Amino acid sequence: MALARRIEKLNIFLKDEVAKILHREIEFPEGILVTVTRIAVARDLHYATVFFSMLGGEDESVKDVLALLEKNVYH
């Protein structure tokens, strides 16, 4: 039970921090808003999956945003 609460707190903390990093460090194309919607930390706390949404742009801009995120994934 305590582990589940710890993971939930970590999910919230990481969501806020990743959102700040995306906003501060990455220049997205004009008219596109990228938002971190959820983070799922593994039970062993060794990795996390980041879910995001994108508002605005065309179909091609989705590929551009994904490429930009993949390029900066370890940044």
PDB file of N, CA, C, O and CB in Angstrom:
ATOM      1  N   MET A   1       0.818  -1.195   0.000  1.00  0.00           N
ATOM      2  CA  MET A   1       0.000   0.000   0.000  1.00  0.00           C
ATOM      3  C   MET A   1       0.865   1.263   0.000  1.00  0.00           C
ATOM      4  O   MET A   1       0.578   2.219  -0.720  1.00  0.00           O
ATOM      5  CB  MET A   1      -0.933  -0.004   1.205  1.00  0.00           C
ATOM      6  N   ALA A   2       1.926   1.258   0.813  1.00  0.00           N
ATOM      7  CA  ALA A   2       2.813   2.416   0.855  1.00  0.00           C
ATOM      8  C   ALA A   2       3.548   2.590  -0.465  1.00  0.00           C
ATOM      9  O   ALA A   2       3.794   3.715  -0.899  1.00  0.00           O
ATOM     10  CB  ALA A   2       3.814   2.279   1.999  1.00  0.00           C
ATOM     11  N   LEU A   3       3.900   1.474  -1.107  1.00  0.00           N
ATOM     12  CA  LEU A   3       4.592   1.555  -2.391  1.00  0.00           C
ATOM     13  C   LEU A   3       3.695   2.193  -3.449  1.00  0.00           C
ATOM     14  O   LEU A   3       4.167   2.997  -4.253  1.00  0.00           O
ATOM     15  CB  LEU A   3       5.044   0.158  -2.849  1.00  0.00           C
ATOM     16  N   ALA A   4       2.426   1.850  -3.459  1.00  0.00           N
ATOM     17  CA  ALA A   4       1.494   2.417  -4.429  1.00  0.00           C
ATOM     18  C   ALA A   4       1.375   3.927  -4.233  1.00  0.00           C
ATOM     19  O   ALA A   4       1.348   4.679  -5.208  1.00  0.00           O
ATOM     20  CB  ALA A   4       0.110   1.748  -4.304  1.00  0.00           C
ATOM     21  N   ARG A   5       1.306   4.367  -2.999  1.00  0.00           N
ATOM     22  CA  ARG A   5       1.226   5.808  -2.713  1.00  0.00           C
ATOM     23  C   ARG A   5       2.529   6.506  -3.121  1.00  0.00           C
ATOM     24  O   ARG A   5       2.500   7.618  -3.650  1.00  0.00           O
ATOM     25  CB  ARG A   5       0.935   6.050  -1.203  1.00  0.00           C
ATOM     26  N   ARG A   6       3.653   5.862  -2.879  1.00  0.00           N
ATOM     27  CA  ARG A   6       4.951   6.428  -3.259  1.00  0.00           C
ATOM     28  C   ARG A   6       5.047   6.578  -4.773  1.00  0.00           C
ATOM     29  O   ARG A   6       5.507   7.606  -5.268  1.00  0.00           O
ATOM     30  CB  ARG A   6       6.102   5.544  -2.738  1.00  0.00           C
ATOM     31  N   ILE A   7       4.618   5.567  -5.500  1.00  0.00           N
ATOM     32  CA  ILE A   7       4.648   5.618  -6.963  1.00  0.00           C
ATOM     33  C   ILE A   7       3.725   6.720  -7.475  1.00  0.00           C
ATOM     34  O   ILE A   7       4.080   7.436  -8.411  1.00  0.00           O
ATOM     35  CB  ILE A   7       4.240   4.256  -7.564  1.00  0.00           C
ATOM     36  N   GLU A   8       2.549   6.865  -6.875  1.00  0.00           N
ATOM     37  CA  GLU A   8       1.615   7.908  -7.291  1.00  0.00           C
ATOM     38  C   GLU A   8       2.215   9.299  -7.068  1.00  0.00           C
ATOM     39  O   GLU A   8       2.082  10.170  -7.927  1.00  0.00           O
ATOM     40  CB  GLU A   8       0.286   7.773  -6.525  1.00  0.00           C
ATOM     41  N   LYS A   9       2.864   9.512  -5.944  1.00  0.00           N
ATOM     42  CA  LYS A   9       3.523  10.797  -5.685  1.00  0.00           C
ATOM     43  C   LYS A   9       4.643  11.038  -6.692  1.00  0.00           C
ATOM     44  O   LYS A   9       4.818  12.155  -7.179  1.00  0.00           O
ATOM     45  CB  LYS A   9       4.082  10.840  -4.250  1.00  0.00           C
ATOM     46  N   LEU A  10       5.390  10.000  -6.996  1.00  0.00           N
ATOM     47  CA  LEU A  10       6.474  10.114  -7.973  1.00  0.00           C
ATOM     48  C   LEU A  10       5.927  10.424  -9.364  1.00  0.00           C
ATOM     49  O   LEU A  10       6.521  11.219 -10.093  1.00  0.00           O
ATOM     50  CB  LEU A  10       7.301   8.821  -8.008  1.00  0.00           C
ATOM     51  N   ASN A  11       4.814   9.815  -9.741  1.00  0.00           N
ATOM     52  CA  ASN A  11       4.166  10.102 -11.023  1.00  0.00           C
ATOM     53  C   ASN A  11       3.810  11.585 -11.133  1.00  0.00           C
ATOM     54  O   ASN A  11       4.063  12.214 -12.161  1.00  0.00           O
ATOM     55  CB  ASN A  11       2.900   9.238 -11.192  1.00  0.00           C
ATOM     56  N   ILE A  12       3.230  12.131 -10.088  1.00  0.00           N
ATOM     57  CA  ILE A  12       2.823  13.542 -10.087  1.00  0.00           C
ATOM     58  C   ILE A  12       4.044  14.448 -10.163  1.00  0.00           C
ATOM     59  O   ILE A  12       4.067  15.408 -10.934  1.00  0.00           O
ATOM     60  CB  ILE A  12       1.995  13.871  -8.825  1.00  0.00           C
ATOM     61  N   PHE A  13       5.056  14.139  -9.362  1.00  0.00           N
ATOM     62  CA  PHE A  13       6.276  14.948  -9.358  1.00  0.00           C
ATOM     63  C   PHE A  13       6.950  14.934 -10.730  1.00  0.00           C
ATOM     64  O   PHE A  13       7.315  15.986 -11.255  1.00  0.00           O
ATOM     65  CB  PHE A  13       7.250  14.438  -8.286  1.00  0.00           C
ATOM     66  N   LEU A  14       7.113  13.755 -11.302  1.00  0.00           N
ATOM     67  CA  LEU A  14       7.777  13.649 -12.604  1.00  0.00           C
ATOM     68  C   LEU A  14       6.972  14.322 -13.712  1.00  0.00           C
ATOM     69  O   LEU A  14       7.549  14.917 -14.623  1.00  0.00           O
ATOM     70  CB  LEU A  14       8.011  12.185 -12.955  1.00  0.00           C
ATOM     71  N   LYS A  15       5.658  14.235 -13.644  1.00  0.00           N
ATOM     72  CA  LYS A  15       4.813  14.896 -14.646  1.00  0.00           C
ATOM     73  C   LYS A  15       5.073  16.399 -14.645  1.00  0.00           C
ATOM     74  O   LYS A  15       5.221  17.004 -15.707  1.00  0.00           O
ATOM     75  CB  LYS A  15       3.314  14.610 -14.375  1.00  0.00           C
ATOM     76  N   ASP A  16       5.129  16.993 -13.474  1.00  0.00           N
ATOM     77  CA  ASP A  16       5.391  18.430 -13.380  1.00  0.00           C
ATOM     78  C   ASP A  16       6.790  18.776 -13.877  1.00  0.00           C
ATOM     79  O   ASP A  16       6.967  19.761 -14.595  1.00  0.00           O
ATOM     80  CB  ASP A  16       5.218  18.906 -11.939  1.00  0.00           C
ATOM     81  N   GLU A  17       7.776  17.982 -13.504  1.00  0.00           N
ATOM     82  CA  GLU A  17       9.158  18.272 -13.891  1.00  0.00           C
ATOM     83  C   GLU A  17       9.384  18.087 -15.387  1.00  0.00           C
ATOM     84  O   GLU A  17      10.057  18.908 -16.011  1.00  0.00           O
ATOM     85  CB  GLU A  17      10.115  17.382 -13.116  1.00  0.00           C
ATOM     86  N   VAL A  18       8.837  17.030 -15.972  1.00  0.00           N
ATOM     87  CA  VAL A  18       8.992  16.809 -17.416  1.00  0.00           C
ATOM     88  C   VAL A  18       8.288  17.922 -18.195  1.00  0.00           C
ATOM     89  O   VAL A  18       8.801  18.388 -19.213  1.00  0.00           O
ATOM     90  CB  VAL A  18       8.424  15.419 -17.824  1.00  0.00           C
ATOM     91  N   ALA A  19       7.127  18.342 -17.723  1.00  0.00           N
ATOM     92  CA  ALA A  19       6.413  19.440 -18.387  1.00  0.00           C
ATOM     93  C   ALA A  19       7.237  20.721 -18.350  1.00  0.00           C
ATOM     94  O   ALA A  19       7.288  21.451 -19.341  1.00  0.00           O
ATOM     95  CB  ALA A  19       5.042  19.675 -17.722  1.00  0.00           C
ATOM     96  N   LYS A  20       7.884  21.004 -17.220  1.00  0.00           N
ATOM     97  CA  LYS A  20       8.739  22.192 -17.117  1.00  0.00           C
ATOM     98  C   LYS A  20       9.920  22.099 -18.079  1.00  0.00           C
ATOM     99  O   LYS A  20      10.273  23.081 -18.733  1.00  0.00           O
ATOM    100  CB  LYS A  20       9.247  22.367 -15.673  1.00  0.00           C
ATOM    101  N   ILE A  21      10.524  20.925 -18.163  1.00  0.00           N
ATOM    102  CA  ILE A  21      11.665  20.735 -19.064  1.00  0.00           C
ATOM    103  C   ILE A  21      11.243  20.917 -20.515  1.00  0.00           C
ATOM    104  O   ILE A  21      11.936  21.585 -21.282  1.00  0.00           O
ATOM    105  CB  ILE A  21      12.285  19.341 -18.865  1.00  0.00           C
ATOM    106  N   LEU A  22      10.111  20.329 -20.900  1.00  0.00           N
ATOM    107  CA  LEU A  22       9.630  20.484 -22.279  1.00  0.00           C
ATOM    108  C   LEU A  22       9.378  21.947 -22.598  1.00  0.00           C
ATOM    109  O   LEU A  22       9.728  22.421 -23.680  1.00  0.00           O
ATOM    110  CB  LEU A  22       8.346  19.669 -22.502  1.00  0.00           C
ATOM    111  N   HIS A  23       8.782  22.652 -21.673  1.00  0.00           N
ATOM    112  CA  HIS A  23       8.462  24.062 -21.901  1.00  0.00           C
ATOM    113  C   HIS A  23       9.730  24.913 -21.999  1.00  0.00           C
ATOM    114  O   HIS A  23       9.807  25.822 -22.825  1.00  0.00           O
ATOM    115  CB  HIS A  23       7.561  24.589 -20.777  1.00  0.00           C
ATOM    116  N   ARG A  24      10.708  24.623 -21.166  1.00  0.00           N
ATOM    117  CA  ARG A  24      11.913  25.435 -21.076  1.00  0.00           C
ATOM    118  C   ARG A  24      12.952  25.096 -22.141  1.00  0.00           C
ATOM    119  O   ARG A  24      13.621  25.996 -22.648  1.00  0.00           O
ATOM    120  CB  ARG A  24      12.521  25.278 -19.718  1.00  0.00           C
ATOM    121  N   GLU A  25      13.102  23.823 -22.491  1.00  0.00           N
ATOM    122  CA  GLU A  25      14.241  23.381 -23.287  1.00  0.00           C
ATOM    123  C   GLU A  25      13.953  23.126 -24.768  1.00  0.00           C
ATOM    124  O   GLU A  25      14.870  23.196 -25.587  1.00  0.00           O
ATOM    125  CB  GLU A  25      14.781  22.152 -22.696  1.00  0.00           C
ATOM    126  N   ILE A  26      12.716  22.836 -25.124  1.00  0.00           N
ATOM    127  CA  ILE A  26      12.437  22.413 -26.503  1.00  0.00           C
ATOM    128  C   ILE A  26      11.596  23.466 -27.212  1.00  0.00           C
ATOM    129  O   ILE A  26      10.576  23.920 -26.693  1.00  0.00           O
ATOM    130  CB  ILE A  26      11.711  21.042 -26.523  1.00  0.00           C
ATOM    131  N   GLU A  27      12.037  23.846 -28.401  1.00  0.00           N
ATOM    132  CA  GLU A  27      11.314  24.783 -29.251  1.00  0.00           C
ATOM    133  C   GLU A  27      10.407  23.996 -30.197  1.00  0.00           C
ATOM    134  O   GLU A  27      10.879  23.403 -31.168  1.00  0.00           O
ATOM    135  CB  GLU A  27      12.299  25.690 -30.048  1.00  0.00           C
ATOM    136  N   PHE A  28       9.121  23.993 -29.913  1.00  0.00           N
ATOM    137  CA  PHE A  28       8.170  23.311 -30.785  1.00  0.00           C
ATOM    138  C   PHE A  28       7.768  24.244 -31.918  1.00  0.00           C
ATOM    139  O   PHE A  28       7.856  25.464 -31.776  1.00  0.00           O
ATOM    140  CB  PHE A  28       6.923  22.843 -29.990  1.00  0.00           C
ATOM    141  N   PRO A  29       7.326  23.680 -33.046  1.00  0.00           N
ATOM    142  CA  PRO A  29       6.900  24.525 -34.169  1.00  0.00           C
ATOM    143  C   PRO A  29       5.786  25.492 -33.755  1.00  0.00           C
ATOM    144  O   PRO A  29       5.032  25.239 -32.816  1.00  0.00           O
ATOM    145  CB  PRO A  29       6.423  23.651 -35.339  1.00  0.00           C
ATOM    146  N   GLU A  30       5.712  26.586 -34.473  1.00  0.00           N
ATOM    147  CA  GLU A  30       4.721  27.637 -34.204  1.00  0.00           C
ATOM    148  C   GLU A  30       3.297  27.073 -34.220  1.00  0.00           C
ATOM    149  O   GLU A  30       2.939  26.320 -35.125  1.00  0.00           O
ATOM    150  CB  GLU A  30       4.850  28.771 -35.241  1.00  0.00           C
ATOM    151  N   GLY A  31       2.498  27.429 -33.240  1.00  0.00           N
ATOM    152  CA  GLY A  31       1.092  27.039 -33.187  1.00  0.00           C
ATOM    153  C   GLY A  31       0.839  25.655 -32.639  1.00  0.00           C
ATOM    154  O   GLY A  31      -0.274  25.147 -32.769  1.00  0.00           O
ATOM    155  N   ILE A  32       1.832  25.021 -32.027  1.00  0.00           N
ATOM    156  CA  ILE A  32       1.664  23.673 -31.487  1.00  0.00           C
ATOM    157  C   ILE A  32       1.883  23.702 -29.985  1.00  0.00           C
ATOM    158  O   ILE A  32       2.871  24.248 -29.495  1.00  0.00           O
ATOM    159  CB  ILE A  32       2.640  22.674 -32.163  1.00  0.00           C
ATOM    160  N   LEU A  33       0.948  23.108 -29.266  1.00  0.00           N
ATOM    161  CA  LEU A  33       1.030  23.009 -27.815  1.00  0.00           C
ATOM    162  C   LEU A  33       1.186  21.541 -27.439  1.00  0.00           C
ATOM    163  O   LEU A  33       0.346  20.714 -27.792  1.00  0.00           O
ATOM    164  CB  LEU A  33      -0.227  23.633 -27.132  1.00  0.00           C
ATOM    165  N   VAL A  34       2.254  21.220 -26.726  1.00  0.00           N
ATOM    166  CA  VAL A  34       2.514  19.855 -26.275  1.00  0.00           C
ATOM    167  C   VAL A  34       2.339  19.827 -24.761  1.00  0.00           C
ATOM    168  O   VAL A  34       2.912  20.651 -24.047  1.00  0.00           O
ATOM    169  CB  VAL A  34       3.952  19.370 -26.694  1.00  0.00           C
ATOM    170  N   THR A  35       1.543  18.872 -24.275  1.00  0.00           N
ATOM    171  CA  THR A  35       1.225  18.764 -22.860  1.00  0.00           C
ATOM    172  C   THR A  35       1.509  17.357 -22.373  1.00  0.00           C
ATOM    173  O   THR A  35       1.163  16.385 -23.043  1.00  0.00           O
ATOM    174  CB  THR A  35      -0.239  19.140 -22.598  1.00  0.00           C
ATOM    175  N   VAL A  36       2.137  17.240 -21.208  1.00  0.00           N
ATOM    176  CA  VAL A  36       2.335  15.932 -20.577  1.00  0.00           C
ATOM    177  C   VAL A  36       1.021  15.576 -19.889  1.00  0.00           C
ATOM    178  O   VAL A  36       0.565  16.297 -19.002  1.00  0.00           O
ATOM    179  CB  VAL A  36       3.550  15.945 -19.549  1.00  0.00           C
ATOM    180  N   THR A  37       0.415  14.463 -20.299  1.00  0.00           N
ATOM    181  CA  THR A  37      -0.874  14.086 -19.735  1.00  0.00           C
ATOM    182  C   THR A  37      -0.753  13.114 -18.569  1.00  0.00           C
ATOM    183  O   THR A  37      -1.559  13.140 -17.639  1.00  0.00           O
ATOM    184  CB  THR A  37      -1.735  13.481 -20.802  1.00  0.00           C
ATOM    185  N   ARG A  38       0.263  12.258 -18.627  1.00  0.00           N
ATOM    186  CA  ARG A  38       0.381  11.239 -17.583  1.00  0.00           C
ATOM    187  C   ARG A  38       1.769  10.642 -17.619  1.00  0.00           C
ATOM    188  O   ARG A  38       2.409  10.594 -18.669  1.00  0.00           O
ATOM    189  CB  ARG A  38      -0.687  10.136 -17.753  1.00  0.00           C
ATOM    190  N   ILE A  39       2.231  10.188 -16.472  1.00  0.00           N
ATOM    191  CA  ILE A  39       3.478   9.436 -16.375  1.00  0.00           C
ATOM    192  C   ILE A  39       3.192   8.176 -15.575  1.00  0.00           C
ATOM    193  O   ILE A  39       2.525   8.221 -14.541  1.00  0.00           O
ATOM    194  CB  ILE A  39       4.621  10.287 -15.711  1.00  0.00           C
ATOM    195  N   ALA A  40       3.700   7.055 -16.062  1.00  0.00           N
ATOM    196  CA  ALA A  40       3.526   5.772 -15.381  1.00  0.00           C
ATOM    197  C   ALA A  40       4.905   5.235 -15.009  1.00  0.00           C
ATOM    198  O   ALA A  40       5.659   4.781 -15.869  1.00  0.00           O
ATOM    199  CB  ALA A  40       2.747   4.750 -16.281  1.00  0.00           C
ATOM    200  N   VAL A  41       5.221   5.292 -13.724  1.00  0.00           N
ATOM    201  CA  VAL A  41       6.494   4.775 -13.221  1.00  0.00           C
ATOM    202  C   VAL A  41       6.335   3.287 -12.952  1.00  0.00           C
ATOM    203  O   VAL A  41       5.314   2.853 -12.417  1.00  0.00           O
ATOM    204  CB  VAL A  41       6.949   5.533 -11.928  1.00  0.00           C
ATOM    205  N   ALA A  42       7.346   2.503 -13.324  1.00  0.00           N
ATOM    206  CA  ALA A  42       7.324   1.060 -13.102  1.00  0.00           C
ATOM    207  C   ALA A  42       7.372   0.765 -11.598  1.00  0.00           C
ATOM    208  O   ALA A  42       7.845   1.585 -10.811  1.00  0.00           O
ATOM    209  CB  ALA A  42       8.512   0.375 -13.833  1.00  0.00           C
ATOM    210  N   ARG A  43       6.887  -0.391 -11.219  1.00  0.00           N
ATOM    211  CA  ARG A  43       6.871  -0.763  -9.798  1.00  0.00           C
ATOM    212  C   ARG A  43       8.267  -0.842  -9.190  1.00  0.00           C
ATOM    213  O   ARG A  43       8.441  -0.595  -7.997  1.00  0.00           O
ATOM    214  CB  ARG A  43       6.172  -2.093  -9.623  1.00  0.00           C
ATOM    215  N   ASP A  44       9.266  -1.186 -10.011  1.00  0.00           N
ATOM    216  CA  ASP A  44      10.636  -1.252  -9.501  1.00  0.00           C
ATOM    217  C   ASP A  44      11.342   0.109  -9.538  1.00  0.00           C
ATOM    218  O   ASP A  44      12.502   0.213  -9.138  1.00  0.00           O
ATOM    219  CB  ASP A  44      11.435  -2.265 -10.306  1.00  0.00           C
ATOM    220  N   LEU A  45      10.654   1.147 -10.012  1.00  0.00           N
ATOM    221  CA  LEU A  45      11.137   2.534 -10.059  1.00  0.00           C
ATOM    222  C   LEU A  45      12.342   2.734 -10.970  1.00  0.00           C
ATOM    223  O   LEU A  45      13.054   3.730 -10.835  1.00  0.00           O
ATOM    224  CB  LEU A  45      11.490   2.991  -8.675  1.00  0.00           C
ATOM    225  N   HIS A  46      12.583   1.811 -11.890  1.00  0.00           N
ATOM    226  CA  HIS A  46      13.737   1.932 -12.773  1.00  0.00           C
ATOM    227  C   HIS A  46      13.446   2.667 -14.077  1.00  0.00           C
ATOM    228  O   HIS A  46      14.372   3.150 -14.731  1.00  0.00           O
ATOM    229  CB  HIS A  46      14.263   0.576 -13.083  1.00  0.00           C
ATOM    230  N   TYR A  47      12.190   2.758 -14.462  1.00  0.00           N
ATOM    231  CA  TYR A  47      11.857   3.468 -15.687  1.00  0.00           C
ATOM    232  C   TYR A  47      10.446   4.023 -15.580  1.00  0.00           C
ATOM    233  O   TYR A  47       9.661   3.636 -14.714  1.00  0.00           O
ATOM    234  CB  TYR A  47      11.990   2.543 -16.916  1.00  0.00           C
ATOM    235  N   ALA A  48      10.151   4.942 -16.491  1.00  0.00           N
ATOM    236  CA  ALA A  48       8.824   5.561 -16.519  1.00  0.00           C
ATOM    237  C   ALA A  48       8.409   5.759 -17.969  1.00  0.00           C
ATOM    238  O   ALA A  48       9.249   5.957 -18.847  1.00  0.00           O
ATOM    239  CB  ALA A  48       8.813   6.920 -15.746  1.00  0.00           C
ATOM    240  N   THR A  49       7.122   5.705 -18.206  1.00  0.00           N
ATOM    241  CA  THR A  49       6.559   5.968 -19.521  1.00  0.00           C
ATOM    242  C   THR A  49       5.847   7.311 -19.464  1.00  0.00           C
ATOM    243  O   THR A  49       5.035   7.558 -18.572  1.00  0.00           O
ATOM    244  CB  THR A  49       5.586   4.826 -19.969  1.00  0.00           C
ATOM    245  N   VAL A  50       6.161   8.179 -20.428  1.00  0.00           N
ATOM    246  CA  VAL A  50       5.580   9.518 -20.468  1.00  0.00           C
ATOM    247  C   VAL A  50       4.540   9.557 -21.581  1.00  0.00           C
ATOM    248  O   VAL A  50       4.823   9.189 -22.721  1.00  0.00           O
ATOM    249  CB  VAL A  50       6.681  10.610 -20.687  1.00  0.00           C
ATOM    250  N   PHE A  51       3.338  10.006 -21.242  1.00  0.00           N
ATOM    251  CA  PHE A  51       2.261  10.174 -22.212  1.00  0.00           C
ATOM    252  C   PHE A  51       2.056  11.666 -22.424  1.00  0.00           C
ATOM    253  O   PHE A  51       2.072  12.437 -21.464  1.00  0.00           O
ATOM    254  CB  PHE A  51       0.938   9.481 -21.733  1.00  0.00           C
ATOM    255  N   PHE A  52       1.864  12.077 -23.667  1.00  0.00           N
ATOM    256  CA  PHE A  52       1.675  13.488 -23.949  1.00  0.00           C
ATOM    257  C   PHE A  52       0.593  13.655 -25.005  1.00  0.00           C
ATOM    258  O   PHE A  52       0.236  12.716 -25.717  1.00  0.00           O
ATOM    259  CB  PHE A  52       2.993  14.137 -24.410  1.00  0.00           C
ATOM    260  N   SER A  53       0.086  14.871 -25.083  1.00  0.00           N
ATOM    261  CA  SER A  53      -0.881  15.207 -26.128  1.00  0.00           C
ATOM    262  C   SER A  53      -0.370  16.425 -26.870  1.00  0.00           C
ATOM    263  O   SER A  53       0.437  17.197 -26.352  1.00  0.00           O
ATOM    264  CB  SER A  53      -2.303  15.468 -25.534  1.00  0.00           C
ATOM    265  N   MET A  54      -0.854  16.585 -28.094  1.00  0.00           N
ATOM    266  CA  MET A  54      -0.438  17.688 -28.940  1.00  0.00           C
ATOM    267  C   MET A  54      -1.674  18.361 -29.509  1.00  0.00           C
ATOM    268  O   MET A  54      -2.580  17.699 -30.015  1.00  0.00           O
ATOM    269  CB  MET A  54       0.500  17.202 -30.071  1.00  0.00           C
ATOM    270  N   LEU A  55      -1.703  19.670 -29.422  1.00  0.00           N
ATOM    271  CA  LEU A  55      -2.826  20.441 -29.924  1.00  0.00           C
ATOM    272  C   LEU A  55      -2.332  21.398 -30.992  1.00  0.00           C
ATOM    273  O   LEU A  55      -1.343  22.106 -30.799  1.00  0.00           O
ATOM    274  CB  LEU A  55      -3.531  21.207 -28.782  1.00  0.00           C
ATOM    275  N   GLY A  56      -3.027  21.412 -32.121  1.00  0.00           N
ATOM    276  CA  GLY A  56      -2.659  22.303 -33.218  1.00  0.00           C
ATOM    277  C   GLY A  56      -1.813  21.591 -34.251  1.00  0.00           C
ATOM    278  O   GLY A  56      -1.349  20.470 -34.041  1.00  0.00           O
ATOM    279  N   GLY A  57      -1.626  22.260 -35.361  1.00  0.00           N
ATOM    280  CA  GLY A  57      -0.773  21.713 -36.409  1.00  0.00           C
ATOM    281  C   GLY A  57      -1.505  20.749 -37.329  1.00  0.00           C
ATOM    282  O   GLY A  57      -2.685  20.451 -37.139  1.00  0.00           O
ATOM    283  N   GLU A  58      -0.788  20.275 -38.315  1.00  0.00           N
ATOM    284  CA  GLU A  58      -1.291  19.334 -39.308  1.00  0.00           C
ATOM    285  C   GLU A  58      -0.734  17.942 -39.031  1.00  0.00           C
ATOM    286  O   GLU A  58       0.001  17.745 -38.063  1.00  0.00           O
ATOM    287  CB  GLU A  58      -0.919  19.793 -40.735  1.00  0.00           C
ATOM    288  N   ASP A  59      -1.084  16.979 -39.876  1.00  0.00           N
ATOM    289  CA  ASP A  59      -0.592  15.610 -39.709  1.00  0.00           C
ATOM    290  C   ASP A  59       0.936  15.537 -39.793  1.00  0.00           C
ATOM    291  O   ASP A  59       1.570  14.770 -39.068  1.00  0.00           O
ATOM    292  CB  ASP A  59      -1.213  14.698 -40.767  1.00  0.00           C
ATOM    293  N   GLU A  60       1.511  16.331 -40.672  1.00  0.00           N
ATOM    294  CA  GLU A  60       2.967  16.335 -40.812  1.00  0.00           C
ATOM    295  C   GLU A  60       3.652  16.886 -39.568  1.00  0.00           C
ATOM    296  O   GLU A  60       4.763  16.473 -39.235  1.00  0.00           O
ATOM    297  CB  GLU A  60       3.376  17.152 -42.031  1.00  0.00           C
ATOM    298  N   SER A  61       3.000  17.809 -38.885  1.00  0.00           N
ATOM    299  CA  SER A  61       3.609  18.384 -37.693  1.00  0.00           C
ATOM    300  C   SER A  61       3.658  17.378 -36.544  1.00  0.00           C
ATOM    301  O   SER A  61       4.492  17.506 -35.648  1.00  0.00           O
ATOM    302  CB  SER A  61       2.845  19.628 -37.263  1.00  0.00           C
ATOM    303  N   VAL A  62       2.782  16.388 -36.561  1.00  0.00           N
ATOM    304  CA  VAL A  62       2.844  15.324 -35.553  1.00  0.00           C
ATOM    305  C   VAL A  62       4.162  14.583 -35.688  1.00  0.00           C
ATOM    306  O   VAL A  62       4.823  14.290 -34.692  1.00  0.00           O
ATOM    307  CB  VAL A  62       1.647  14.340 -35.698  1.00  0.00           C
ATOM    308  N   LYS A  63       4.544  14.283 -36.920  1.00  0.00           N
ATOM    309  CA  LYS A  63       5.819  13.604 -37.163  1.00  0.00           C
ATOM    310  C   LYS A  63       6.990  14.480 -36.727  1.00  0.00           C
ATOM    311  O   LYS A  63       7.973  13.984 -36.176  1.00  0.00           O
ATOM    312  CB  LYS A  63       5.959  13.234 -38.650  1.00  0.00           C
ATOM    313  N   ASP A  64       6.881  15.780 -36.974  1.00  0.00           N
ATOM    314  CA  ASP A  64       7.943  16.699 -36.572  1.00  0.00           C
ATOM    315  C   ASP A  64       8.094  16.746 -35.053  1.00  0.00           C
ATOM    316  O   ASP A  64       9.210  16.727 -34.533  1.00  0.00           O
ATOM    317  CB  ASP A  64       7.662  18.100 -37.113  1.00  0.00           C
ATOM    318  N   VAL A  65       6.979  16.806 -34.356  1.00  0.00           N
ATOM    319  CA  VAL A  65       7.016  16.852 -32.890  1.00  0.00           C
ATOM    320  C   VAL A  65       7.559  15.541 -32.334  1.00  0.00           C
ATOM    321  O   VAL A  65       8.373  15.556 -31.410  1.00  0.00           O
ATOM    322  CB  VAL A  65       5.608  17.135 -32.316  1.00  0.00           C
ATOM    323  N   LEU A  66       7.126  14.415 -32.877  1.00  0.00           N
ATOM    324  CA  LEU A  66       7.643  13.124 -32.419  1.00  0.00           C
ATOM    325  C   LEU A  66       9.152  13.022 -32.657  1.00  0.00           C
ATOM    326  O   LEU A  66       9.884  12.536 -31.795  1.00  0.00           O
ATOM    327  CB  LEU A  66       6.915  11.971 -33.135  1.00  0.00           C
ATOM    328  N   ALA A  67       9.609  13.474 -33.809  1.00  0.00           N
ATOM    329  CA  ALA A  67      11.039  13.444 -34.106  1.00  0.00           C
ATOM    330  C   ALA A  67      11.805  14.346 -33.147  1.00  0.00           C
ATOM    331  O   ALA A  67      12.892  13.992 -32.689  1.00  0.00           O
ATOM    332  CB  ALA A  67      11.298  13.871 -35.560  1.00  0.00           C
ATOM    333  N   LEU A  68      11.245  15.501 -32.846  1.00  0.00           N
ATOM    334  CA  LEU A  68      11.882  16.426 -31.916  1.00  0.00           C
ATOM    335  C   LEU A  68      11.969  15.833 -30.512  1.00  0.00           C
ATOM    336  O   LEU A  68      12.995  15.966 -29.844  1.00  0.00           O
ATOM    337  CB  LEU A  68      11.117  17.745 -31.880  1.00  0.00           C
ATOM    338  N   LEU A  69      10.899  15.182 -30.064  1.00  0.00           N
ATOM    339  CA  LEU A  69      10.909  14.544 -28.744  1.00  0.00           C
ATOM    340  C   LEU A  69      11.879  13.365 -28.701  1.00  0.00           C
ATOM    341  O   LEU A  69      12.598  13.191 -27.717  1.00  0.00           O
ATOM    342  CB  LEU A  69       9.499  14.073 -28.370  1.00  0.00           C
ATOM    343  N   GLU A  70      11.903  12.557 -29.757  1.00  0.00           N
ATOM    344  CA  GLU A  70      12.819  11.423 -29.799  1.00  0.00           C
ATOM    345  C   GLU A  70      14.272  11.887 -29.795  1.00  0.00           C
ATOM    346  O   GLU A  70      15.131  11.253 -29.183  1.00  0.00           O
ATOM    347  CB  GLU A  70      12.544  10.566 -31.032  1.00  0.00           C
ATOM    348  N   LYS A  71      14.544  13.002 -30.486  1.00  0.00           N
ATOM    349  CA  LYS A  71      15.909  13.528 -30.535  1.00  0.00           C
ATOM    350  C   LYS A  71      16.361  14.002 -29.148  1.00  0.00           C
ATOM    351  O   LYS A  71      17.541  13.903 -28.812  1.00  0.00           O
ATOM    352  CB  LYS A  71      16.001  14.686 -31.552  1.00  0.00           C
ATOM    353  N   ASN A  72      15.431  14.510 -28.353  1.00  0.00           N
ATOM    354  CA  ASN A  72      15.765  15.072 -27.045  1.00  0.00           C
ATOM    355  C   ASN A  72      15.376  14.166 -25.877  1.00  0.00           C
ATOM    356  O   ASN A  72      15.318  14.630 -24.739  1.00  0.00           O
ATOM    357  CB  ASN A  72      15.092  16.406 -26.883  1.00  0.00           C
ATOM    358  N   VAL A  73      15.114  12.906 -26.129  1.00  0.00           N
ATOM    359  CA  VAL A  73      14.609  12.017 -25.081  1.00  0.00           C
ATOM    360  C   VAL A  73      15.596  11.859 -23.929  1.00  0.00           C
ATOM    361  O   VAL A  73      15.177  11.721 -22.780  1.00  0.00           O
ATOM    362  CB  VAL A  73      14.288  10.656 -25.667  1.00  0.00           C
ATOM    363  N   TYR A  74      16.878  11.877 -24.207  1.00  0.00           N
ATOM    364  CA  TYR A  74      17.867  11.694 -23.132  1.00  0.00           C
ATOM    365  C   TYR A  74      18.422  13.018 -22.627  1.00  0.00           C
ATOM    366  O   TYR A  74      19.283  13.037 -21.747  1.00  0.00           O
ATOM    367  CB  TYR A  74      19.012  10.819 -23.617  1.00  0.00           C
ATOM    368  N   HIS A  75      17.939  14.108 -23.172  1.00  0.00           N
ATOM    369  CA  HIS A  75      18.397  15.431 -22.765  1.00  0.00           C
ATOM    370  C   HIS A  75      17.838  15.732 -21.389  1.00  0.00           C
ATOM    371  O   HIS A  75      18.094  16.802 -20.838  1.00  0.00           O
ATOM    372  CB  HIS A  75      17.970  16.520 -23.788  1.00  0.00           C
TER     373      HIS A  75
END
